[in-house]
Amino acid sequence: MAQQGSLFESHGAWYLRYRTPEKQPDGQIAMVQRSQRLASKRDYPKRSEVVPLKNEFMAKLNRVGFSPDAGVSLIDFVENSYFPAIERRLAPSSVKGYRDAWRCHIKDRVERFRVRGFRTVDGEHLMADLERKHGAGLSHATYKWIKVTLSAVFTYARRQGIIDGVNPMQGVSIPKGKKHGRKRLAYSLEEIEQHLELFSTEKPLVVERKGNVAYRPEISTKIIRAVIGTAAFAGLREGELRGLWWDDDDGHALNIQRSVWRTRVKDTKTGEDEEDAGIVPVIQPLRKMLNAVRPENASGFMFGNTIGGTLDLDNLADRIIKPVLKVNGLVWKGWHAYRRGLATNLKRLGVDDNVIQAILRHEDVSTTQRSYIKMARPDVTEAMNRLEEKIQCAAVVQQ
């Protein structure tokens, strides 16, 4: 039977009182009285003016129905229903992104809310509170991701029948923040050649660490060169590098079939990819590097560790590559900078953007253009060249 609810006034605001069944700690279901703030009395001085808000709220509750799940708190719903659901269908790295946004920015701000009681104005206040605390300390992309996280939660709640109508995060504004978070860095071809040169020696590698302590890592320079070469000349993501098997190398191309995040292996060759299965051609310099480290009866992970698993590339970078680059005056920009570098270097060679998109296996060419090709606009470059020619003729630079 539909509830009507009752209006009451308290502390200068109008509230709605209603009853709902809720699951207790002992597992029993009990009817619990709840209240929902509707509006301030300053904005709605007369009782008759706030009645439409009361009717709208109760109509929404009556449509959804009064069940133990319908009255669940937002925190309980996210941690006990939403996260387990997305863990079954999303990549672990994606789940981590949602969990980080929830843990760092959202959870402490929604303790008092129930799923069906959260409104657009509450989302707006949450984002405004984040902006007051962090301002330009967070990037616009981070603010956007926080909103996306909450929006995804309420989308799932709608699918489960806990809320009805429009997603409450729809229309919530996103703080400006700083324009960019982490810089999208790319290695030039010259930098890549320098990296390969540093690990070209046949002698055992000696790495200096903090405190001027030197040690000899067990991994050979040939393997380091092969990892860097594959990242730079095949444009693989870090997880795809770790997921390569020797069986994926047919001598002419690499067949990208899986990705490894931490210790989890994910198959990337889905039904949607059957027409474009993730084939990356192997150029001759990379072929020589791979052949140099290929065992006689090659099987298992291409870049394996000593216990049969895959090489931890972040650990490799921290222990060996970064110190070696630092000693030689070079800057480590991360594994993904090799992938961006491939896009930029191909563009400099005159390769069409759509071809670069196909090599990097992006779904949309705009992603390739926006985030991977790092070049100044042609008109900007031309203008600076003209300025350079003008300055070279000036007496001031000839002194």
VEXVOGU-183396 format. One record per residue (C-alpha): residue in one letter; x, y, z. Coordinates in steps of 0.5 Angstrom, whole numbers, plus 500, padded with zeros to 3 digits. Layout:
! VEXVOGU-183396
+----+-----+-----+-----+
! aa !  px !  py !  pz !
+----+-----+-----+-----+
!  a !   X !   Y !   Z !
...
+----+-----+-----+-----+
This chain:
! VEXVOGU-183396
+----+-----+-----+-----+
! aa !  px !  py !  pz !
+----+-----+-----+-----+
!  m ! 500 ! 500 ! 500 !
!  a ! 503 ! 507 ! 498 !
!  q ! 505 ! 511 ! 504 !
!  q ! 503 ! 519 ! 504 !
!  g ! 509 ! 521 ! 509 !
!  s ! 508 ! 527 ! 514 !
!  l ! 511 ! 534 ! 513 !
!  f ! 514 ! 537 ! 519 !
!  e ! 518 ! 543 ! 521 !
!  s ! 525 ! 543 ! 525 !
!  h ! 531 ! 548 ! 525 !
!  g ! 528 ! 552 ! 520 !
!  a ! 527 ! 547 ! 515 !
!  w ! 522 ! 543 ! 512 !
!  y ! 522 ! 535 ! 513 !
!  l ! 519 ! 529 ! 511 !
!  r ! 518 ! 523 ! 515 !
!  y ! 516 ! 516 ! 513 !
!  r ! 517 ! 509 ! 515 !
!  t ! 521 ! 504 ! 511 !
!  p ! 523 ! 496 ! 512 !
!  e ! 531 ! 495 ! 514 !
!  k ! 535 ! 490 ! 515 !
!  q ! 538 ! 490 ! 522 !
!  p ! 545 ! 487 ! 524 !
!  d ! 542 ! 481 ! 526 !
!  g ! 539 ! 479 ! 520 !
!  q ! 532 ! 481 ! 522 !
!  i ! 527 ! 486 ! 518 !
!  a ! 524 ! 492 ! 522 !
!  m ! 520 ! 498 ! 520 !
!  v ! 524 ! 504 ! 521 !
!  q ! 522 ! 511 ! 521 !
!  r ! 526 ! 516 ! 517 !
!  s ! 526 ! 523 ! 515 !
!  q ! 528 ! 527 ! 509 !
!  r ! 530 ! 534 ! 509 !
!  l ! 526 ! 538 ! 503 !
!  a ! 528 ! 545 ! 503 !
!  s ! 529 ! 551 ! 508 !
!  k ! 523 ! 555 ! 510 !
!  r ! 526 ! 561 ! 508 !
!  d ! 525 ! 559 ! 501 !
!  y ! 519 ! 555 ! 502 !
!  p ! 515 ! 560 ! 508 !
!  k ! 508 ! 556 ! 507 !
!  r ! 507 ! 549 ! 508 !
!  s ! 503 ! 549 ! 502 !
!  e ! 509 ! 551 ! 498 !
!  v ! 513 ! 545 ! 500 !
!  v ! 507 ! 540 ! 499 !
!  p ! 509 ! 539 ! 492 !
!  l ! 516 ! 537 ! 494 !
!  k ! 513 ! 532 ! 499 !
!  n ! 509 ! 529 ! 494 !
!  e ! 514 ! 528 ! 489 !
!  f ! 519 ! 525 ! 493 !
!  m ! 514 ! 520 ! 496 !
!  a ! 511 ! 518 ! 489 !
!  k ! 518 ! 516 ! 487 !
!  l ! 519 ! 512 ! 493 !
!  n ! 512 ! 509 ! 492 !
!  r ! 514 ! 507 ! 485 !
!  v ! 521 ! 504 ! 487 !
!  g ! 517 ! 500 ! 493 !
!  f ! 519 ! 500 ! 500 !
!  s ! 524 ! 494 ! 501 !
!  p ! 530 ! 493 ! 505 !
!  d ! 534 ! 494 ! 499 !
!  a ! 531 ! 500 ! 497 !
!  g ! 533 ! 503 ! 504 !
!  v ! 540 ! 501 ! 504 !
!  s ! 545 ! 507 ! 505 !
!  l ! 550 ! 509 ! 500 !
!  i ! 556 ! 507 ! 503 !
!  d ! 553 ! 500 ! 504 !
!  f ! 550 ! 499 ! 497 !
!  v ! 557 ! 502 ! 494 !
!  e ! 562 ! 497 ! 498 !
!  n ! 557 ! 491 ! 499 !
!  s ! 553 ! 491 ! 492 !
!  y ! 557 ! 496 ! 487 !
!  f ! 564 ! 494 ! 488 !
!  p ! 563 ! 486 ! 488 !
!  a ! 559 ! 487 ! 481 !
!  i ! 564 ! 491 ! 477 !
!  e ! 569 ! 486 ! 480 !
!  r ! 566 ! 481 ! 476 !
!  r ! 566 ! 485 ! 469 !
!  l ! 571 ! 490 ! 469 !
!  a ! 579 ! 490 ! 469 !
!  p ! 582 ! 490 ! 476 !
!  s ! 586 ! 497 ! 474 !
!  s ! 579 ! 500 ! 472 !
!  v ! 576 ! 497 ! 479 !
!  k ! 582 ! 500 ! 482 !
!  g ! 580 ! 507 ! 479 !
!  y ! 573 ! 507 ! 482 !
!  r ! 575 ! 505 ! 489 !
!  d ! 581 ! 510 ! 489 !
!  a ! 576 ! 516 ! 488 !
!  w ! 571 ! 513 ! 493 !
!  r ! 576 ! 512 ! 498 !
!  c ! 580 ! 518 ! 497 !
!  h ! 574 ! 523 ! 495 !
!  i ! 567 ! 521 ! 496 !
!  k ! 566 ! 516 ! 502 !
!  d ! 567 ! 521 ! 508 !
!  r ! 562 ! 526 ! 504 !
!  v ! 556 ! 521 ! 503 !
!  e ! 556 ! 518 ! 510 !
!  r ! 549 ! 521 ! 512 !
!  f ! 546 ! 519 ! 505 !
!  r ! 541 ! 513 ! 503 !
!  v ! 541 ! 511 ! 496 !
!  r ! 534 ! 513 ! 494 !
!  g ! 535 ! 520 ! 498 !
!  f ! 541 ! 523 ! 494 !
!  r ! 539 ! 529 ! 490 !
!  t ! 542 ! 533 ! 484 !
!  v ! 543 ! 538 ! 489 !
!  d ! 547 ! 534 ! 494 !
!  g ! 552 ! 532 ! 488 !
!  e ! 553 ! 539 ! 487 !
!  h ! 555 ! 541 ! 494 !
!  l ! 559 ! 535 ! 494 !
!  m ! 563 ! 537 ! 488 !
!  a ! 563 ! 544 ! 491 !
!  d ! 566 ! 542 ! 498 !
!  l ! 572 ! 538 ! 494 !
!  e ! 573 ! 544 ! 490 !
!  r ! 574 ! 549 ! 497 !
!  k ! 578 ! 544 ! 500 !
!  h ! 583 ! 542 ! 494 !
!  g ! 582 ! 548 ! 489 !
!  a ! 587 ! 547 ! 483 !
!  g ! 590 ! 542 ! 487 !
!  l ! 586 ! 537 ! 483 !
!  s ! 586 ! 536 ! 476 !
!  h ! 580 ! 537 ! 472 !
!  a ! 580 ! 530 ! 470 !
!  t ! 580 ! 528 ! 477 !
!  y ! 574 ! 532 ! 479 !
!  k ! 571 ! 529 ! 472 !
!  w ! 573 ! 522 ! 474 !
!  i ! 570 ! 523 ! 481 !
!  k ! 563 ! 525 ! 478 !
!  v ! 563 ! 519 ! 473 !
!  t ! 564 ! 514 ! 479 !
!  l ! 558 ! 517 ! 483 !
!  s ! 554 ! 517 ! 476 !
!  a ! 556 ! 510 ! 475 !
!  v ! 554 ! 508 ! 482 !
!  f ! 547 ! 511 ! 481 !
!  t ! 546 ! 508 ! 474 !
!  y ! 547 ! 501 ! 477 !
!  a ! 542 ! 503 ! 483 !
!  r ! 537 ! 504 ! 477 !
!  r ! 538 ! 498 ! 474 !
!  q ! 537 ! 494 ! 481 !
!  g ! 531 ! 498 ! 482 !
!  i ! 533 ! 502 ! 488 !
!  i ! 532 ! 509 ! 485 !
!  d ! 527 ! 511 ! 479 !
!  g ! 528 ! 517 ! 474 !
!  v ! 534 ! 521 ! 472 !
!  n ! 541 ! 519 ! 475 !
!  p ! 542 ! 525 ! 481 !
!  m ! 549 ! 526 ! 478 !
!  q ! 546 ! 529 ! 471 !
!  g ! 547 ! 536 ! 471 !
!  v ! 552 ! 536 ! 477 !
!  s ! 558 ! 541 ! 475 !
!  i ! 565 ! 539 ! 475 !
!  p ! 570 ! 544 ! 478 !
!  k ! 575 ! 547 ! 473 !
!  g ! 581 ! 545 ! 477 !
!  k ! 588 ! 545 ! 474 !
!  k ! 588 ! 544 ! 466 !
!  h ! 592 ! 538 ! 466 !
!  g ! 594 ! 532 ! 472 !
!  r ! 600 ! 528 ! 470 !
!  k ! 604 ! 530 ! 464 !
!  r ! 603 ! 526 ! 458 !
!  l ! 610 ! 525 ! 456 !
!  a ! 613 ! 522 ! 450 !
!  y ! 620 ! 519 ! 448 !
!  s ! 624 ! 522 ! 442 !
!  l ! 627 ! 517 ! 437 !
!  e ! 634 ! 520 ! 439 !
!  e ! 632 ! 519 ! 447 !
!  i ! 630 ! 512 ! 445 !
!  e ! 637 ! 510 ! 441 !
!  q ! 640 ! 513 ! 447 !
!  h ! 637 ! 508 ! 452 !
!  l ! 638 ! 502 ! 447 !
!  e ! 645 ! 505 ! 447 !
!  l ! 646 ! 505 ! 455 !
!  f ! 644 ! 497 ! 455 !
!  s ! 648 ! 495 ! 449 !
!  t ! 654 ! 493 ! 453 !
!  e ! 656 ! 485 ! 453 !
!  k ! 659 ! 486 ! 460 !
!  p ! 655 ! 485 ! 466 !
!  l ! 651 ! 491 ! 468 !
!  v ! 653 ! 495 ! 475 !
!  v ! 648 ! 500 ! 478 !
!  e ! 649 ! 505 ! 483 !
!  r ! 644 ! 506 ! 488 !
!  k ! 643 ! 511 ! 494 !
!  g ! 649 ! 511 ! 498 !
!  n ! 654 ! 510 ! 493 !
!  v ! 652 ! 502 ! 493 !
!  a ! 654 ! 499 ! 487 !
!  y ! 651 ! 492 ! 485 !
!  r ! 650 ! 487 ! 479 !
!  p ! 643 ! 485 ! 477 !
!  e ! 642 ! 478 ! 475 !
!  i ! 638 ! 481 ! 469 !
!  s ! 642 ! 481 ! 462 !
!  t ! 642 ! 488 ! 458 !
!  k ! 640 ! 484 ! 452 !
!  i ! 633 ! 483 ! 456 !
!  i ! 633 ! 490 ! 458 !
!  r ! 634 ! 492 ! 451 !
!  a ! 629 ! 487 ! 448 !
!  v ! 624 ! 490 ! 453 !
!  i ! 625 ! 497 ! 451 !
!  g ! 625 ! 496 ! 444 !
!  t ! 618 ! 492 ! 444 !
!  a ! 615 ! 498 ! 448 !
!  a ! 618 ! 503 ! 443 !
!  f ! 618 ! 500 ! 437 !
!  a ! 611 ! 496 ! 438 !
!  g ! 608 ! 501 ! 442 !
!  l ! 605 ! 496 ! 447 !
!  r ! 602 ! 498 ! 453 !
!  e ! 606 ! 496 ! 460 !
!  g ! 600 ! 490 ! 461 !
!  e ! 601 ! 488 ! 454 !
!  l ! 609 ! 488 ! 455 !
!  r ! 608 ! 483 ! 461 !
!  g ! 603 ! 479 ! 458 !
!  l ! 607 ! 477 ! 452 !
!  w ! 608 ! 470 ! 450 !
!  w ! 613 ! 467 ! 446 !
!  d ! 608 ! 464 ! 442 !
!  d ! 605 ! 471 ! 440 !
!  d ! 611 ! 472 ! 436 !
!  d ! 610 ! 469 ! 429 !
!  g ! 617 ! 472 ! 426 !
!  h ! 613 ! 477 ! 423 !
!  a ! 608 ! 480 ! 428 !
!  l ! 606 ! 480 ! 435 !
!  n ! 599 ! 478 ! 437 !
!  i ! 597 ! 482 ! 443 !
!  q ! 592 ! 477 ! 446 !
!  r ! 593 ! 478 ! 454 !
!  s ! 595 ! 484 ! 459 !
!  v ! 598 ! 483 ! 466 !
!  w ! 596 ! 488 ! 471 !
!  r ! 600 ! 486 ! 478 !
!  t ! 599 ! 479 ! 478 !
!  r ! 592 ! 478 ! 474 !
!  v ! 592 ! 476 ! 467 !
!  k ! 586 ! 479 ! 463 !
!  d ! 585 ! 476 ! 456 !
!  t ! 585 ! 482 ! 451 !
!  k ! 582 ! 478 ! 445 !
!  t ! 575 ! 478 ! 445 !
!  g ! 569 ! 477 ! 440 !
!  e ! 569 ! 484 ! 438 !
!  d ! 577 ! 484 ! 436 !
!  e ! 576 ! 478 ! 432 !
!  e ! 576 ! 482 ! 425 !
!  d ! 582 ! 486 ! 428 !
!  a ! 586 ! 482 ! 433 !
!  g ! 591 ! 486 ! 435 !
!  i ! 597 ! 484 ! 430 !
!  v ! 603 ! 489 ! 431 !
!  p ! 608 ! 488 ! 425 !
!  v ! 616 ! 487 ! 428 !
!  i ! 621 ! 492 ! 425 !
!  q ! 628 ! 489 ! 423 !
!  p ! 631 ! 492 ! 429 !
!  l ! 626 ! 490 ! 434 !
!  r ! 627 ! 483 ! 431 !
!  k ! 634 ! 483 ! 432 !
!  m ! 633 ! 484 ! 439 !
!  l ! 628 ! 479 ! 440 !
!  n ! 632 ! 474 ! 437 !
!  a ! 638 ! 475 ! 441 !
!  v ! 634 ! 473 ! 448 !
!  r ! 629 ! 468 ! 445 !
!  p ! 631 ! 461 ! 448 !
!  e ! 632 ! 455 ! 444 !
!  n ! 625 ! 452 ! 446 !
!  a ! 622 ! 458 ! 447 !
!  s ! 615 ! 458 ! 451 !
!  g ! 611 ! 462 ! 457 !
!  f ! 612 ! 469 ! 458 !
!  m ! 617 ! 473 ! 453 !
!  f ! 619 ! 477 ! 459 !
!  g ! 619 ! 472 ! 465 !
!  n ! 622 ! 472 ! 472 !
!  t ! 626 ! 467 ! 475 !
!  i ! 620 ! 464 ! 478 !
!  g ! 616 ! 463 ! 472 !
!  g ! 612 ! 469 ! 472 !
!  t ! 612 ! 475 ! 468 !
!  l ! 617 ! 481 ! 469 !
!  d ! 615 ! 486 ! 474 !
!  l ! 617 ! 492 ! 469 !
!  d ! 616 ! 498 ! 475 !
!  n ! 621 ! 494 ! 479 !
!  l ! 626 ! 494 ! 473 !
!  a ! 625 ! 501 ! 472 !
!  d ! 626 ! 503 ! 479 !
!  r ! 632 ! 498 ! 480 !
!  i ! 636 ! 499 ! 474 !
!  i ! 633 ! 503 ! 468 !
!  k ! 632 ! 510 ! 472 !
!  p ! 639 ! 509 ! 476 !
!  v ! 642 ! 508 ! 469 !
!  l ! 639 ! 514 ! 466 !
!  k ! 640 ! 519 ! 472 !
!  v ! 648 ! 517 ! 472 !
!  n ! 648 ! 519 ! 464 !
!  g ! 643 ! 525 ! 465 !
!  l ! 637 ! 522 ! 462 !
!  v ! 630 ! 523 ! 465 !
!  w ! 625 ! 517 ! 466 !
!  k ! 618 ! 519 ! 463 !
!  g ! 615 ! 512 ! 464 !
!  w ! 613 ! 506 ! 460 !
!  h ! 608 ! 509 ! 457 !
!  a ! 612 ! 515 ! 454 !
!  y ! 615 ! 509 ! 449 !
!  r ! 608 ! 508 ! 446 !
!  r ! 607 ! 516 ! 446 !
!  g ! 613 ! 516 ! 443 !
!  l ! 612 ! 511 ! 437 !
!  a ! 606 ! 515 ! 435 !
!  t ! 610 ! 522 ! 435 !
!  n ! 615 ! 519 ! 431 !
!  l ! 611 ! 516 ! 426 !
!  k ! 607 ! 522 ! 425 !
!  r ! 614 ! 526 ! 424 !
!  l ! 615 ! 521 ! 419 !
!  g ! 609 ! 523 ! 415 !
!  v ! 605 ! 517 ! 417 !
!  d ! 597 ! 518 ! 417 !
!  d ! 594 ! 519 ! 424 !
!  n ! 589 ! 513 ! 422 !
!  v ! 595 ! 509 ! 421 !
!  i ! 598 ! 511 ! 427 !
!  q ! 591 ! 509 ! 431 !
!  a ! 591 ! 502 ! 428 !
!  i ! 598 ! 501 ! 430 !
!  l ! 596 ! 503 ! 437 !
!  r ! 590 ! 500 ! 437 !
!  h ! 586 ! 505 ! 439 !
!  e ! 578 ! 505 ! 438 !
!  d ! 578 ! 513 ! 436 !
!  v ! 583 ! 516 ! 432 !
!  s ! 581 ! 523 ! 436 !
!  t ! 585 ! 519 ! 442 !
!  t ! 591 ! 518 ! 438 !
!  q ! 591 ! 525 ! 436 !
!  r ! 589 ! 528 ! 443 !
!  s ! 594 ! 524 ! 448 !
!  y ! 599 ! 521 ! 444 !
!  i ! 602 ! 525 ! 438 !
!  k ! 606 ! 530 ! 441 !
!  m ! 608 ! 535 ! 436 !
!  a ! 607 ! 543 ! 435 !
!  r ! 602 ! 545 ! 430 !
!  p ! 605 ! 546 ! 423 !
!  d ! 603 ! 553 ! 423 !
!  v ! 606 ! 554 ! 430 !
!  t ! 612 ! 551 ! 427 !
!  e ! 612 ! 555 ! 421 !
!  a ! 612 ! 561 ! 425 !
!  m ! 617 ! 560 ! 429 !
!  n ! 622 ! 558 ! 423 !
!  r ! 620 ! 565 ! 420 !
!  l ! 622 ! 568 ! 427 !
!  e ! 629 ! 564 ! 427 !
!  e ! 630 ! 566 ! 420 !
!  k ! 629 ! 573 ! 422 !
!  i ! 633 ! 573 ! 428 !
!  q ! 639 ! 570 ! 425 !
!  c ! 640 ! 576 ! 420 !
!  a ! 640 ! 580 ! 426 !
!  a ! 647 ! 583 ! 429 !
!  v ! 645 ! 582 ! 436 !
!  v ! 646 ! 574 ! 435 !
!  q ! 652 ! 575 ! 431 !
!  q ! 656 ! 578 ! 436 !
+----+-----+-----+-----+
